Amino acid sequence: MVTGTSGLPDGEHGLATGLTTLTQLVGLTLGIPVLSTIVTARVNALQATHSAADSVPAGVRVALLANGGVLVVGAVALALFFARGTSRRAAAAA
């Protein structure tokens, strides 16, 4: 929570903590079912040709790759958002 509230006035710490917690809860609420669905779909697709011992790790691998892809897309979107904000502030200051 320190990162989410650093640099804010004392009166806004509660709001920042609430927004940070909300973001974490939404991520958990959506992330776990989506990743579980990906694992289950991959395991079901591989069960006809592979044993359960082989299909479960393959399903987890695909889910982790999907999770990593979402993370990369989010990081790029965040970087673009901050880059655009920085360029606007620089243009306004000039």
Long-range contacts (C-beta under 8 A, 24 or more apart in sequence): 31-67, 34-66, 35-63, 35-66, 35-67, 36-63, 38-62, 38-63, 38-66, 39-63
